[in-house]
Structures are given as C-alpha cells and as structure tokens.
Amino acid sequence: MSAMAATDGNPGETVSGPERTQLSDLIRGRRAELRESLDVFAAKAVDPDTGTRVTRGWIYRLETGQKVTPPVYEELVALAAAARLSVERLQDAAGAQFHGVEPLRSGTGEAVAYVRKLDQLPADQRERLLRLIDSMVAPQTDDDQ
C-alpha cells in the first residue's frame, strides 16, 4: 500500500466488504450534516501537520461503496479535519470497515474515555490501576469470554 492510499488511481485497490461500511457511512452522513458539497468537503480534507490531502475522487468512491485503498493515519487526520470529528472516531470506523476490528464499546461511554486516557499514564501507574480494578472486579478468564 502506498503512503498516499487515499489518492486517485491504482486499479486493483482493496475493497471493503458490502456488510462493513462504517467509515463510508460516517463520512457520507457527516458531509450531509455539514451540508457541504463533495468539492468543499474535499478541499478541507488536509492534515494540518503534514499537508496530506484526501482527493475528491477517493471520498466519492468511499461514499458510493466503490473500491478504495484503506486510508493511512495522515489521511484519517485529513478526513477528520474536513468532517470536524475526532481522528479516534474515524480510526474506529476505518478499523471496523477495512479490518473487521470492532471498536471498544460500553453502555455509558465512560470505559472508552478511560481507555483513551490510559496511554497518558506511566507504566507503574497503569499497573497500580489494574490491580485496583482487579481488587474490585475479578479478572475475566478465557471461560468467561
């Protein structure tokens, strides 16, 4: 896969399965919510740090269920900028659509917020937090899953 996966071109690109359209649905729906044309949305699809752009053609193919190459991180950042959504939300949708990875879910959404903050803690604090949680809720075994 090229570093510019979400650009036009390359026959034989990866196809997302018809049953997995999470990123396609998210981008199509968000663009409709923003009431932006494809041209306006694509013009805003630029990673502010790297300048990586996502082309109008790629966005069109994504939205219409045609063949696309899965986007790389910088392209997700560019799409997030255009959609005015968090890159994490686009990562979850792309992971689900292109790789079958279901994002972490919880009934309240709090668990997701906690997990996203864990990486900010030093390893020793993460270990202490895990021990605290284990003292309150027994760890799951393979039989529990």
C-alpha positions in Angstrom: 0.0 0.0 0.0 1.3 3.4 -0.9 1.8 6.3 1.5 -0.9 8.1 -0.4 -3.5 5.4 -0.2 -6.5 7.8 -0.3 -5.4 9.4 -3.6 -6.8 8.7 -7.0 -5.5 5.8 -9.2 -4.3 2.3 -8.9 -6.6 -0.4 -10.3 -7.0 -3.4 -8.1 -7.3 -1.4 -4.8 -8.6 -3.0 -1.7 -12.4 -3.5 -1.5 -14.3 -3.1 1.7 -16.9 -5.7 2.2 -20.5 -4.7 1.5 -21.5 -5.5 5.0 -18.8 -3.3 6.5 -19.4 0.4 5.6 -18.7 2.2 8.9 -16.3 4.8 7.5 -18.3 5.2 4.4 -21.5 5.8 6.4 -19.8 8.1 8.8 -18.2 10.4 6.1 -21.4 10.4 3.9 -23.6 11.2 6.9 -21.3 13.8 8.3 -20.9 15.6 5.0 -24.7 15.7 4.7 -25.0 17.1 8.2 -22.5 19.8 7.3 -24.4 20.4 4.1 -21.2 20.6 2.2 -20.6 19.6 -1.4 -18.1 17.0 -2.2 -15.8 19.7 -3.6 -16.0 21.8 -0.5 -15.5 18.8 1.8 -12.5 17.5 -0.2 -10.9 20.9 -0.2 -10.9 20.8 3.6 -9.6 17.2 3.8 -6.0 18.2 4.6 -3.9 17.0 7.5 -2.8 20.4 9.1 0.5 18.9 10.3 1.7 17.1 7.2 -0.3 18.7 4.4 -1.5 15.2 3.3 -4.7 15.5 1.3 -7.5 13.2 0.5 -8.8 13.5 -3.0 -12.4 14.2 -4.1 -12.3 11.0 -6.2 -11.3 8.9 -3.2 -14.0 10.4 -1.0 -16.6 9.9 -3.8 -15.6 6.3 -4.2 -15.7 5.7 -0.4 -19.2 7.3 -0.1 -20.6 5.3 -3.0 -19.2 2.0 -2.0 -16.7 1.6 -4.7 -13.2 0.2 -4.4 -10.8 2.2 -2.2 -7.5 1.6 -0.6 -7.7 1.8 3.2 -6.6 5.3 4.4 -3.3 5.7 6.4 -3.2 7.7 9.6 -2.5 11.1 8.0 -5.4 10.6 5.6 -7.7 9.9 8.6 -6.4 13.1 10.2 -7.3 15.0 6.9 -10.8 13.4 6.8 -11.2 14.3 10.5 -10.4 17.9 9.8 -12.9 18.1 7.0 -15.6 16.2 9.0 -14.8 18.2 12.2 -14.7 14.9 14.1 -12.0 13.3 16.3 -9.5 11.2 14.5 -10.2 8.4 17.0 -13.8 8.2 15.7 -12.5 7.9 12.2 -9.9 5.3 13.3 -12.7 3.2 14.9 -14.8 3.4 11.7 -11.9 2.6 9.4 -10.8 -0.3 11.6 -14.2 -1.7 11.5 -14.8 -1.3 7.8 -11.4 -2.3 6.4 -10.1 -4.7 9.0 -13.2 -6.1 10.8 -11.9 -4.6 14.1 -14.8 -3.6 16.3 -14.2 -0.5 18.4 -14.4 -0.7 22.2 -17.9 0.0 23.4 -19.5 0.4 26.8 -23.0 1.2 27.9 -22.2 4.6 29.2 -19.2 5.5 27.0 -17.1 6.0 30.2 -15.0 2.9 29.6 -13.9 4.3 26.2 -12.9 7.6 27.8 -10.9 5.8 30.4 -9.1 3.6 27.9 -8.1 6.6 25.8 -6.6 8.2 28.8 -4.6 5.2 29.9 -1.8 5.8 27.5 -1.1 9.1 29.2 -0.2 7.3 32.5 3.3 5.9 33.2 3.6 2.1 33.2 3.8 1.8 37.0 0.5 3.8 37.4 -1.2 1.7 34.8 -0.2 -1.4 36.7 -1.4 0.0 40.1 -4.7 1.0 38.4 -5.2 -2.5 37.0 -4.5 -4.0 40.5 -7.1 -1.7 42.0 -9.7 -2.6 39.3 -8.9 -6.3 39.8 -9.5 -5.9 43.6 -13.0 -4.6 42.8 -13.9 -6.8 39.9 -12.5 -10.2 39.3 -10.4 -10.5 36.1 -12.1 -12.4 33.3 -10.8 -15.9 32.4 -10.9 -17.5 28.9 -14.0 -19.4 30.1 -15.9 -16.0 30.8 -15.4 -14.7 27.3 
